[in-house]
Amino acid sequence: AHSSYDRLFGDKGATEVACWAHLRRKVYDARDTEKEKADLLLALIGRLYDIERKLKEENAPPEEIVEARTTKAKPVLGVIHSHLVEYKGTVLPSSPFGKAVTYGLNQWKALNVYLTDARLSIDNNEAERQMKHVVIGRKNYLFVGSDDGGDRAAV
């Protein structure tokens, strides 16, 4: 969702796919300010993840994944969207929950892209877990002692 990526989308050929884990985290972190509203959104987002978990457990084929997302997840998305629109007018935009609502509405189109392609995941958690190794390594490899030590550590 970082604005620096915006130039990649649109007529450039790339499609923006947003991460539900990021919205979920923002809503979760805002529970102190709007507990009931946040808990409702978290439960609805949890239903989306339940659908994805079941599809993964069943090792569903791509056409079944898209069909299940269309028939089961899309109605839940409609409910989430209606709540976000409703909450937009009732919470302070600068509050943590207001920021979560604004984020969700601003990313709404990209949050729905995963419905259309079975290859897409509901979130990018796996990619972020993989990047964690690089980030940890970058710090650990700062002081390897020598060029030979650096070569061995890299291997």
Disulfide bonds with the S-S distance in Angstrom:
none
